[in-house]
């Protein structure tokens, strides 16, 4: 069926670590009509990972323009826009809304000492009860504490503190707003009360006016596109702008997950980071798992590893191999913790290679990198399921399929490795660009009042190719586990 050129569309934005993607989406079918991309630059060494927020704003305009051009859609057909962004990053603004410094990102580990100190000061249980998470390096609260201690002049000059998606939403609508999902990753939002925690705010020395208002959900309309933003993006002024959310929360919306029972379809996302999450009505509080809120008012417990596809690609580059030129690691074990690690909480760890033999091939070393990264993600999944009251290896539990998403889900070796190490069936969703698609559903909610999760489910976003379970490779799993447990304390810390 030919689509009318003036038919309405919504735009969902995925502002991630390395790029911005803007999906132009048909609100009736969820079909992505055009997808624009624009790169980001990340700088830093020795634990530092930073980006200039202004480049996100420029990239947003470039991506929106490219998406509309690819879709062949007129700008005046756009009826709403929403941003989903990388979680945790700290954007510090002056009174005019300009960044005072580059934003420290989710994988910046310099705040590890502050995370340890904050945990010790109140105790892990205190933090879990309030926020659902124990502070780790890169959580916004620990990064803010690091800034207070290392650059107090900038901290004192701050007129606003924002997450990456908050910053872009404010540039779009001129309104300081966030949502429960992304706010739950700051370390100063209480998932127990659904609001900022006053004790934590006081502990961190944050004035209340520095923080954005928390909308009811990511699909809440927080304002209209300002004239300045409309001119920057080439879109009509006044179109609805949604509160938006974090990238993981948006991916859950894109899959149609939300309002679930005790546990709904665990998801494994393979991207720059590896994440595991599930939609649930329960509020888990377990060390090692982030008890995040979902953007629809339910919960999205999540485990996150720092080293996933980017780390494995780096190993492939070092070996001068194509990323798919890999075989199972055999006796070799490679834990590719090139940026430290978050789960397990080893912020100063480095990569570790063990078990080499004369016969070990470069392809096996690369395969061992895949195995080490996949093991770490799947180990986090076991923790998540346990925290939600499910024995991951109970009879029948391993028959529950994993939804595999992210860039790695399109790679043969990634899929094969996850299947082999998990012993579970795997679902590969037919929908792509789930973060941008989830943001588009939030934009639809802001523009029309429909439930974004229901809209995404109606788009058949959860249709998937199911791959049967393989026999679980317990030998490799145990080998990797043993190396992790035996690793030198000097390497771990």
VEXDREN-2710 file (C-alpha; in Angstrom, 1 decimal):
% VEXDREN-2710
k/r/px/py/pz
1/UNK/0.0/0.0/0.0
2/UNK/1.4/3.4/-1.0
3/UNK/1.8/5.8/2.0
4/UNK/0.4/9.3/1.6
5/UNK/3.4/11.8/1.6
6/UNK/1.6/14.0/4.1
7/UNK/0.6/11.2/6.5
8/UNK/1.8/12.0/10.1
9/UNK/5.0/10.6/11.5
10/UNK/6.8/10.6/14.9
11/UNK/10.5/10.8/15.5
12/UNK/12.3/8.7/18.0
13/UNK/15.9/9.6/18.9
14/UNK/18.6/7.2/20.2
15/UNK/21.5/9.4/21.5
16/UNK/24.0/6.8/22.4
17/UNK/27.7/6.8/23.4
18/UNK/29.0/6.7/19.8
19/UNK/26.3/8.2/17.7
20/UNK/22.8/9.7/17.4
21/UNK/20.1/7.9/15.4
22/UNK/16.8/9.5/14.5
23/UNK/14.1/7.1/13.4
24/UNK/11.2/8.5/11.4
25/UNK/8.3/6.2/12.3
26/UNK/4.8/5.5/10.9
27/UNK/2.7/5.7/14.1
28/UNK/0.1/3.3/12.7
29/UNK/2.4/0.4/11.9
30/UNK/5.7/1.2/13.7
31/UNK/7.6/0.9/10.4
32/UNK/10.8/2.9/10.3
33/UNK/10.5/4.9/7.2
34/UNK/13.9/6.6/7.5
35/UNK/16.9/6.4/9.8
36/UNK/19.4/9.2/10.1
37/UNK/22.8/8.8/11.8
38/UNK/25.5/11.1/13.0
39/UNK/28.7/10.2/15.0
40/UNK/29.8/11.3/18.4
41/UNK/33.4/11.7/19.6
42/UNK/34.4/10.2/23.0
43/UNK/37.7/11.3/24.6
44/UNK/39.8/10.3/27.6
45/UNK/42.3/7.7/28.9
46/UNK/43.0/6.0/32.2
47/UNK/39.3/5.7/33.1
48/UNK/38.1/9.0/31.7
49/UNK/35.4/8.9/29.1
50/UNK/33.9/12.3/28.1
51/UNK/31.9/14.0/25.3
52/UNK/31.0/17.5/24.6
53/UNK/27.2/17.8/25.0
54/UNK/27.1/20.4/22.2
55/UNK/28.1/17.8/19.7
56/UNK/25.0/15.7/20.7
57/UNK/22.8/18.7/19.8
58/UNK/24.6/19.1/16.4
59/UNK/24.4/15.4/15.8
60/UNK/20.6/15.4/16.6
61/UNK/20.0/18.0/13.9
62/UNK/22.1/16.0/11.4
63/UNK/20.4/12.7/12.2
64/UNK/16.9/14.2/12.0
65/UNK/17.6/15.8/8.6
66/UNK/19.0/12.6/7.3
67/UNK/16.1/10.5/8.6
68/UNK/13.5/12.8/7.0
69/UNK/15.5/12.8/3.7
70/UNK/15.7/9.0/3.6
71/UNK/12.0/8.7/4.5
72/UNK/11.0/11.2/1.8
73/UNK/8.8/12.8/4.5
74/UNK/8.0/16.5/4.7
75/UNK/9.0/18.2/8.0
76/UNK/5.4/19.4/8.6
77/UNK/4.3/15.7/8.8
78/UNK/6.2/15.3/12.1
79/UNK/3.7/15.2/15.0
80/UNK/6.0/14.5/18.0
81/UNK/9.6/13.8/19.1
82/UNK/11.2/12.0/22.0
83/UNK/14.8/11.4/23.0
84/UNK/16.2/8.2/24.6
85/UNK/19.8/8.7/25.8
86/UNK/22.8/6.9/27.3
87/UNK/22.3/6.6/31.0
88/UNK/24.2/8.1/33.9
89/UNK/26.3/10.7/32.2
90/UNK/26.6/14.0/34.1
91/UNK/25.9/17.2/32.2
92/UNK/26.8/20.4/34.2
93/UNK/25.3/23.6/32.9
94/UNK/25.7/27.3/33.7
95/UNK/22.8/29.7/34.2
96/UNK/22.4/30.2/30.4
97/UNK/22.1/26.4/29.8
98/UNK/25.7/26.0/28.4
99/UNK/27.9/23.1/29.5
100/UNK/30.5/24.1/31.9
101/UNK/32.7/21.1/30.9
102/UNK/32.5/18.0/28.9
103/UNK/30.1/15.4/30.2
104/UNK/31.5/12.4/32.1
105/UNK/29.8/9.3/30.6
106/UNK/28.4/6.1/31.9
107/UNK/31.7/4.2/31.4
108/UNK/33.9/6.8/33.1
109/UNK/35.4/5.0/36.1
110/UNK/37.2/7.9/37.8
111/UNK/34.6/8.1/40.5
112/UNK/35.4/4.6/41.9
113/UNK/36.9/6.0/45.1
114/UNK/33.8/8.2/45.6
115/UNK/31.5/5.2/45.0
116/UNK/33.3/3.2/47.7
117/UNK/33.3/6.1/50.1
118/UNK/29.6/6.8/49.6
119/UNK/28.7/3.1/50.1
120/UNK/30.8/2.9/53.2
121/UNK/29.4/6.1/54.6
122/UNK/25.8/4.8/54.7
123/UNK/26.1/1.1/54.0
124/UNK/25.0/-0.9/51.0
125/UNK/21.6/-1.8/52.5
126/UNK/20.8/1.9/53.0
127/UNK/21.4/2.7/49.4
128/UNK/19.5/-0.4/48.2
129/UNK/16.5/0.4/50.3
130/UNK/16.3/3.9/48.8
131/UNK/17.5/3.7/45.2
132/UNK/17.5/0.0/44.5
133/UNK/21.2/0.2/43.6
134/UNK/24.6/0.3/45.4
135/UNK/26.8/3.2/44.2
136/UNK/29.4/2.2/41.6
137/UNK/31.8/4.2/39.5
138/UNK/29.9/6.1/36.7
139/UNK/26.6/6.4/38.5
140/UNK/25.7/10.1/38.2
141/UNK/25.8/10.6/42.0
142/UNK/29.4/9.2/42.2
143/UNK/30.5/11.3/39.2
144/UNK/29.0/14.4/40.8
145/UNK/30.8/13.6/44.1
146/UNK/34.1/13.2/42.1
147/UNK/33.5/16.5/40.5
148/UNK/32.9/18.2/43.8
149/UNK/36.2/16.8/45.1
150/UNK/38.4/17.3/42.0
151/UNK/37.0/20.4/40.5
152/UNK/35.0/22.3/43.2
153/UNK/35.0/25.6/41.2
154/UNK/33.0/24.0/38.4
155/UNK/30.7/22.2/40.9
156/UNK/30.1/25.4/42.8
157/UNK/29.3/27.2/39.5
158/UNK/26.7/24.6/38.4
159/UNK/23.2/26.1/37.8
160/UNK/21.8/22.8/36.5
161/UNK/22.6/19.1/36.6
162/UNK/21.2/17.0/33.7
163/UNK/21.4/13.5/32.3
164/UNK/22.3/13.3/28.5
165/UNK/18.7/12.8/27.5
166/UNK/17.5/15.5/29.9
167/UNK/19.9/17.9/28.3
168/UNK/18.6/17.2/24.8
169/UNK/14.9/17.3/25.9
170/UNK/15.5/20.7/27.5
171/UNK/17.1/22.0/24.3
172/UNK/14.0/20.8/22.4
173/UNK/11.2/22.0/24.7
174/UNK/12.9/24.6/26.9
175/UNK/11.7/22.7/29.9
176/UNK/13.8/21.0/32.6
177/UNK/12.3/17.5/32.7
178/UNK/13.2/13.9/33.1
179/UNK/11.4/10.6/33.6
180/UNK/11.3/7.9/36.4
181/UNK/13.4/5.5/34.3
182/UNK/16.4/7.6/33.5
183/UNK/16.2/9.4/36.9
184/UNK/16.4/6.0/38.7
185/UNK/20.0/5.7/37.3
186/UNK/21.2/8.8/38.9
187/UNK/21.7/7.5/42.4
188/UNK/19.7/10.3/44.0
189/UNK/16.2/9.2/42.9
190/UNK/14.3/6.8/45.2
191/UNK/12.5/4.0/43.5
192/UNK/10.8/3.3/46.8
193/UNK/9.1/6.7/46.8
194/UNK/9.1/7.7/43.2
195/UNK/10.9/11.0/43.8
196/UNK/14.3/12.5/44.5
197/UNK/15.6/11.3/47.9
198/UNK/16.1/14.3/50.2
199/UNK/18.7/12.6/52.4
200/UNK/20.8/11.7/49.4
201/UNK/20.4/15.2/47.9
202/UNK/21.7/16.6/51.2
203/UNK/24.5/14.1/51.4
204/UNK/25.7/15.1/47.9
205/UNK/25.3/18.8/48.6
206/UNK/22.8/19.3/45.7
207/UNK/20.5/22.3/45.7
208/UNK/17.0/21.1/44.7
209/UNK/16.7/23.7/41.9
210/UNK/19.6/22.1/40.1
211/UNK/17.5/19.1/39.2
212/UNK/14.8/18.7/36.5
213/UNK/11.2/17.9/37.4
214/UNK/10.3/14.2/37.1
215/UNK/7.4/13.6/34.7
216/UNK/4.8/10.9/35.2
217/UNK/6.3/8.8/32.5
218/UNK/8.6/9.0/29.5
219/UNK/5.6/9.4/27.2
220/UNK/4.4/12.5/29.1
221/UNK/4.2/15.7/27.0
222/UNK/6.6/18.2/28.7
223/UNK/6.3/21.0/26.2
224/UNK/6.3/22.0/22.6
225/UNK/9.3/22.3/20.3
226/UNK/10.7/25.8/20.8
227/UNK/11.2/28.2/17.9
228/UNK/15.0/28.0/18.3
229/UNK/14.9/24.2/18.4
230/UNK/12.6/24.1/15.4
231/UNK/14.9/26.3/13.4
232/UNK/17.9/24.1/14.4
233/UNK/16.1/20.8/13.4
234/UNK/14.1/22.1/10.5
235/UNK/10.8/21.0/12.1
236/UNK/7.6/22.9/12.9
237/UNK/7.6/24.8/16.2
238/UNK/5.2/23.7/18.9
239/UNK/5.1/19.9/18.1
240/UNK/4.8/17.8/21.3
241/UNK/8.1/16.9/23.0
242/UNK/7.9/13.8/25.3
243/UNK/9.8/13.5/28.5
244/UNK/11.9/10.7/27.0
245/UNK/14.0/8.2/29.0
246/UNK/17.2/6.2/29.2
247/UNK/18.3/3.9/26.4
248/UNK/17.6/0.6/28.2
249/UNK/14.2/1.8/29.3
250/UNK/13.4/2.8/25.7
251/UNK/14.5/-0.6/24.4
252/UNK/12.1/-2.2/26.8
253/UNK/9.3/0.0/25.4
254/UNK/10.4/-0.8/21.8
255/UNK/9.9/-4.5/22.7
256/UNK/6.5/-3.9/24.1
257/UNK/7.6/-4.8/27.6
258/UNK/5.9/-3.2/30.6
259/UNK/3.1/-3.6/33.1
260/UNK/4.4/-7.1/33.5
261/UNK/3.8/-9.8/36.1
262/UNK/6.6/-11.1/38.3
263/UNK/9.1/-11.4/35.4
264/UNK/8.7/-10.8/31.7
265/UNK/11.1/-12.2/29.2
266/UNK/14.7/-11.4/30.2
267/UNK/16.5/-9.4/27.6
268/UNK/20.2/-9.5/26.8
269/UNK/21.5/-6.4/25.0
270/UNK/24.9/-6.6/23.3
271/UNK/26.3/-3.2/22.5
272/UNK/29.2/-1.0/23.7
273/UNK/28.1/-2.2/27.1
274/UNK/26.4/-5.5/27.8
275/UNK/23.1/-5.2/29.7
276/UNK/20.5/-7.6/31.0
277/UNK/17.1/-6.5/32.1
278/UNK/13.5/-7.6/32.6
279/UNK/10.1/-5.9/33.2
280/UNK/8.6/-6.7/36.6
281/UNK/6.1/-5.4/39.1
282/UNK/8.4/-6.4/41.9
283/UNK/11.1/-4.0/43.2
284/UNK/14.3/-6.1/43.7
285/UNK/17.0/-4.8/46.0
286/UNK/20.1/-6.9/45.4
287/UNK/23.8/-5.9/45.4
288/UNK/25.3/-6.2/41.9
289/UNK/21.9/-5.4/40.2
290/UNK/20.5/-2.0/39.5
291/UNK/16.9/-1.8/40.7
292/UNK/15.9/0.7/38.1
293/UNK/12.4/2.0/37.4
294/UNK/10.8/1.4/34.0
295/UNK/9.5/4.5/32.2
296/UNK/5.9/3.3/32.6
297/UNK/5.9/3.2/36.4
298/UNK/6.9/-0.5/36.8
299/UNK/10.4/-1.7/37.4
300/UNK/13.3/-2.6/35.1
301/UNK/16.0/-4.4/37.2
302/UNK/19.2/-4.3/35.2
303/UNK/22.7/-5.6/35.2
304/UNK/25.4/-3.8/33.2
305/UNK/28.9/-4.7/32.0
306/UNK/31.3/-2.1/30.6
307/UNK/33.0/-4.4/28.1
308/UNK/31.1/-6.0/25.3
309/UNK/31.1/-5.5/21.6
310/UNK/33.6/-2.6/21.6
311/UNK/36.1/-4.5/23.7
312/UNK/35.8/-7.6/21.5
313/UNK/36.2/-5.5/18.4
314/UNK/39.4/-4.1/19.9
315/UNK/40.8/-7.6/20.5
316/UNK/40.0/-8.4/16.8
317/UNK/41.9/-5.2/15.7
318/UNK/44.9/-6.2/17.8
319/UNK/44.9/-9.6/16.2
320/UNK/44.3/-8.2/12.8
321/UNK/41.2/-10.4/12.3
322/UNK/37.7/-9.7/11.1
323/UNK/35.3/-9.7/14.0
324/UNK/33.7/-12.9/12.7
325/UNK/37.0/-14.7/12.1
326/UNK/36.7/-16.5/15.5
327/UNK/36.5/-20.1/16.8
328/UNK/35.7/-21.3/20.3
329/UNK/38.6/-20.5/22.7
330/UNK/39.5/-24.0/23.7
331/UNK/41.8/-23.8/26.7
332/UNK/42.3/-20.1/26.3
333/UNK/40.5/-17.6/28.6
334/UNK/40.3/-13.9/27.8
335/UNK/38.4/-11.5/30.2
336/UNK/38.3/-8.4/28.0
337/UNK/37.9/-5.9/30.9
338/UNK/39.7/-3.1/28.9
339/UNK/37.8/-0.3/30.7
340/UNK/37.7/-1.8/34.1
341/UNK/34.4/-3.5/34.9
342/UNK/31.1/-2.7/36.6
343/UNK/29.6/-6.1/36.9
344/UNK/31.5/-7.5/38.7
345/UNK/32.4/-4.3/40.4
346/UNK/36.1/-4.1/39.4
347/UNK/36.6/-0.5/38.2
348/UNK/40.4/-0.7/38.0
349/UNK/40.6/-4.2/36.4
350/UNK/42.3/-4.7/33.1
351/UNK/42.1/-7.4/30.4
352/UNK/43.4/-10.8/31.3
353/UNK/44.6/-13.6/29.0
354/UNK/45.3/-17.1/30.3
355/UNK/45.6/-20.7/29.2
356/UNK/47.7/-20.1/26.1
357/UNK/49.4/-23.1/24.4
358/UNK/51.7/-23.4/21.4
359/UNK/48.8/-24.6/19.4
360/UNK/46.5/-21.7/20.4
361/UNK/45.4/-19.8/17.3
362/UNK/44.6/-16.1/16.9
363/UNK/41.0/-17.2/16.0
364/UNK/40.8/-19.0/19.4
365/UNK/42.0/-16.0/21.2
366/UNK/39.3/-13.9/19.6
367/UNK/36.8/-16.6/20.4
368/UNK/38.0/-16.5/24.0
369/UNK/37.3/-12.7/24.0
370/UNK/33.7/-13.4/22.9
371/UNK/33.4/-16.0/25.5
372/UNK/34.7/-13.8/28.3
373/UNK/32.4/-10.9/27.4
374/UNK/29.4/-13.2/27.0
375/UNK/30.1/-15.0/30.2
376/UNK/30.2/-11.7/32.1
377/UNK/26.9/-10.6/30.7
378/UNK/25.2/-14.0/31.3
379/UNK/26.6/-14.1/34.8
380/UNK/24.9/-10.7/35.4
381/UNK/21.7/-12.3/34.1
382/UNK/21.9/-15.1/36.7
383/UNK/22.2/-12.4/39.4
384/UNK/19.2/-10.5/38.0
385/UNK/17.0/-13.6/37.8
386/UNK/18.0/-14.6/41.4
387/UNK/17.3/-11.0/42.6
388/UNK/13.8/-11.3/41.1
389/UNK/13.2/-14.6/43.0
390/UNK/13.8/-17.0/40.1
391/UNK/16.3/-19.8/40.3
392/UNK/18.1/-19.4/36.9
393/UNK/18.8/-23.2/36.8
394/UNK/15.6/-24.6/38.2
395/UNK/13.9/-27.2/36.1
396/UNK/12.1/-25.5/33.3
397/UNK/13.9/-22.1/33.9
398/UNK/16.5/-22.7/31.3
399/UNK/13.7/-23.3/28.8
400/UNK/12.7/-19.6/29.0
401/UNK/14.1/-17.9/25.9
402/UNK/16.4/-14.9/26.0
403/UNK/15.6/-11.9/23.9
404/UNK/18.9/-10.9/22.3
405/UNK/19.1/-7.3/21.0
406/UNK/21.8/-4.7/20.2
407/UNK/24.4/-4.6/17.6
408/UNK/25.9/-7.9/18.7
409/UNK/22.6/-9.7/18.1
410/UNK/23.3/-9.2/14.4
411/UNK/26.6/-11.0/14.6
412/UNK/26.9/-14.7/14.0
413/UNK/29.6/-15.3/16.6
414/UNK/27.9/-13.3/19.3
415/UNK/24.7/-15.2/18.8
416/UNK/26.4/-18.6/18.7
417/UNK/28.5/-17.8/21.8
418/UNK/25.5/-16.7/23.9
419/UNK/23.6/-19.8/22.8
420/UNK/26.5/-22.1/23.7
421/UNK/27.3/-20.6/27.1
422/UNK/23.7/-20.1/28.2
423/UNK/22.1/-23.3/27.0
424/UNK/18.9/-21.4/26.4
425/UNK/16.7/-20.8/23.4
426/UNK/17.3/-17.3/21.9
427/UNK/14.8/-14.9/20.4
428/UNK/16.1/-12.4/17.8
429/UNK/13.4/-9.7/17.5
430/UNK/12.5/-8.8/14.0
431/UNK/12.4/-5.1/14.9
432/UNK/15.7/-3.2/14.7
433/UNK/16.8/0.1/16.4
434/UNK/14.7/-0.8/19.4
435/UNK/15.9/2.3/21.4
436/UNK/14.9/4.7/18.7
437/UNK/11.6/2.7/18.2
438/UNK/10.8/2.9/21.9
439/UNK/11.5/6.7/21.8
440/UNK/9.1/6.9/18.8
441/UNK/6.4/5.2/20.9
442/UNK/7.0/7.7/23.7
443/UNK/6.7/10.5/21.1
444/UNK/3.4/9.0/20.0
445/UNK/2.2/8.9/23.6
446/UNK/3.1/12.6/24.0
447/UNK/1.3/13.6/20.8
448/UNK/-1.8/11.4/21.0
449/UNK/-2.2/10.2/24.6
450/UNK/-1.9/6.5/23.8
451/UNK/0.0/4.1/26.0
452/UNK/3.5/3.8/24.5
453/UNK/4.0/0.2/25.6
454/UNK/0.7/-0.8/24.1
455/UNK/1.5/1.0/20.9
456/UNK/4.8/-0.7/20.5
457/UNK/3.2/-4.1/21.2
458/UNK/0.6/-3.4/18.5
459/UNK/3.5/-2.7/16.1
460/UNK/4.4/-6.3/16.6
461/UNK/7.8/-5.2/17.9
462/UNK/8.2/-8.4/19.8
463/UNK/7.9/-10.7/16.7
464/UNK/11.1/-12.7/16.7
465/UNK/13.0/-15.5/15.2
466/UNK/13.5/-18.3/17.8
467/UNK/16.7/-20.3/17.8
468/UNK/16.6/-23.6/19.7
469/UNK/18.8/-24.2/22.7
470/UNK/22.2/-25.7/22.3
471/UNK/23.8/-28.0/24.8
472/UNK/25.4/-25.8/27.4
473/UNK/29.2/-25.5/27.3
474/UNK/29.7/-25.9/31.0
475/UNK/33.4/-26.8/30.6
476/UNK/34.1/-23.3/29.1
477/UNK/31.9/-21.6/31.7
478/UNK/33.6/-23.3/34.6
479/UNK/37.1/-22.5/33.1
480/UNK/36.3/-18.8/32.8
481/UNK/34.7/-18.7/36.3
482/UNK/37.9/-20.3/37.8
483/UNK/40.2/-17.8/36.1
484/UNK/38.1/-14.9/37.4
485/UNK/38.2/-16.3/40.9
486/UNK/41.9/-17.0/40.8
487/UNK/42.9/-13.7/39.3
488/UNK/45.6/-11.7/41.1
489/UNK/44.3/-9.1/43.5
490/UNK/46.6/-6.6/41.9
491/UNK/44.8/-7.2/38.5
492/UNK/41.4/-6.9/40.1
493/UNK/42.0/-3.7/41.9
END
